Amino acid sequence: MRSVRISNTSWSVSGKEVGFWGSENGMGAVKAGAAGIVTDGYCRDTAEIVAQRTPICSRARGRTIIPGRIKVVETQTTVACGGTQVSPGDMVGCDDDGVIVVPAEVADEVAAHARAILLADMRARRKHYEALGIKPDTSVDYEAVEAYYAAV
């Protein structure tokens, strides 16, 4: 498990459809240690983003950046993203279904509950796979998840 620092940045944007995140600055963020990018704004260069496998979750696709339309206002501050407050130190998770923000002060407790739910779900679905004669895949490999957590 990789430790990730959340960088909350407040942006001033003129023209809501302007895509701030693109292939170049997205790769730069990953190179600097980011696990991915979550933005309430727009993303451009989406074909390149997919090809280079840069993990970005954005509100929508947007047009190219126009110099002078976006500027950094402040960093390492509490921001609003998707109608949720996000503070430095909060845990942020994202997958194909969406984004979740867990306040730092309850992250350990939430992680313990989430792990229990995940393992119970994997075990139940594994039984369905077996009953249906489906070859197990990684989505039901609860042994691997248990081994991972045992080593953490």
C-alpha positions in Angstrom: 0.0 0.0 0.0 1.4 3.4 -1.0 1.1 6.4 1.2 -0.3 9.3 -0.8 -0.4 13.0 0.1 -3.6 14.7 -0.9 -2.9 18.1 -2.5 -5.9 20.3 -2.3 -5.7 23.2 -4.6 -8.2 26.0 -5.1 -8.5 27.2 -8.7 -10.0 30.3 -10.2 -11.6 29.4 -13.5 -13.1 31.7 -16.1 -15.1 29.6 -18.5 -16.4 26.4 -16.8 -15.8 24.1 -19.7 -12.1 24.8 -19.8 -10.2 21.6 -19.1 -7.4 22.2 -16.6 -6.1 18.6 -16.3 -4.6 17.1 -19.5 -2.1 14.6 -20.6 1.1 16.5 -19.8 0.2 17.9 -16.4 -1.5 14.7 -15.4 1.6 12.7 -16.2 3.7 15.3 -14.3 1.5 14.8 -11.2 1.9 11.1 -11.4 5.7 11.4 -11.9 5.8 13.6 -8.8 4.1 10.8 -6.8 0.3 11.3 -7.2 -1.7 8.1 -7.3 -4.2 10.0 -9.5 -6.2 13.1 -9.9 -9.8 13.9 -8.8 -11.3 17.2 -10.0 -14.6 18.8 -9.9 -13.6 20.5 -13.1 -13.0 19.3 -16.7 -10.3 17.2 -18.3 -8.8 17.7 -21.8 -6.6 15.4 -23.9 -8.8 12.5 -22.9 -7.6 10.1 -25.7 -4.0 10.7 -24.5 -5.1 10.3 -20.8 -6.6 6.9 -21.6 -3.6 5.8 -23.8 -1.1 6.7 -21.1 -3.3 5.3 -18.3 -3.2 8.4 -16.1 -5.8 7.9 -13.4 -8.1 11.0 -13.6 -11.6 11.3 -12.4 -13.2 14.6 -13.6 -16.7 16.1 -13.9 -16.6 15.9 -17.7 -14.4 16.4 -20.8 -13.5 19.9 -21.6 -11.9 21.9 -24.3 -8.3 22.9 -24.3 -6.8 25.2 -21.8 -6.8 28.9 -22.7 -3.9 30.8 -21.1 -5.1 33.2 -18.4 -8.4 31.4 -17.9 -7.2 29.3 -14.9 -5.0 30.3 -12.0 -4.0 28.8 -8.7 -5.5 30.6 -5.8 -4.2 28.5 -2.9 -2.9 25.0 -2.0 -3.1 22.7 0.9 -6.5 24.1 1.9 -10.0 22.7 2.3 -11.9 22.7 -1.0 -15.3 21.7 -2.2 -15.3 18.9 -4.8 -18.5 17.3 -6.1 -20.5 18.9 -3.3 -18.2 17.4 -0.6 -15.7 19.1 1.6 -12.2 17.7 1.1 -9.4 18.7 3.5 -5.7 18.0 3.4 -5.1 14.6 5.0 -8.5 13.2 4.0 -8.5 9.8 2.3 -9.8 9.9 -1.2 -10.7 6.8 -3.2 -12.0 6.5 -6.8 -13.1 3.7 -9.1 -15.4 3.3 -12.1 -18.4 4.0 -9.9 -17.3 7.3 -8.5 -15.3 9.0 -5.7 -15.4 8.8 -2.0 -13.9 11.1 0.6 -13.3 9.9 4.2 -12.3 12.6 6.7 -8.9 11.8 8.2 -10.2 11.6 11.8 -12.4 8.6 11.0 -10.3 7.0 8.2 -9.0 4.0 10.3 -12.5 3.1 11.5 -14.0 3.4 8.0 -11.2 1.3 6.6 -11.8 -1.5 9.0 -15.5 -1.6 8.2 -14.9 -1.3 4.4 -12.4 -4.2 4.5 -15.0 -6.4 6.4 -17.7 -5.5 3.8 -15.4 -6.1 0.9 -14.3 -9.6 2.2 -17.9 -10.6 2.9 -19.0 -9.5 -0.5 -16.1 -11.4 -2.2 -16.9 -14.6 -0.3 -20.6 -14.4 -1.2 -19.9 -13.8 -4.8 -17.3 -16.6 -4.9 -20.1 -19.0 -3.8 -22.2 -17.8 -6.7 -19.3 -18.3 -9.1 -18.9 -21.9 -7.8 -22.6 -22.7 -7.9 -22.7 -21.4 -11.5 -19.5 -23.1 -12.6 -17.8 -19.8 -13.4 -14.0 -19.8 -13.1 -13.0 -17.5 -10.2 -11.3 -14.2 -11.1 -9.6 -11.4 -9.1 -12.9 -9.9 -8.1 -13.6 -12.9 -5.8 -10.0 -13.7 -4.8 -10.6 -13.0 -1.1 -7.5 -15.0 -0.2 -5.3 -12.4 -2.0 -7.0 -9.6 -0.2 -6.6 -11.2 3.2 -2.9 -11.9 2.5 -2.4 -8.3 1.5 -3.9 -7.0 4.7 -2.0 -9.5 6.8 1.2 -8.1 5.4 0.3 -4.5 6.1 
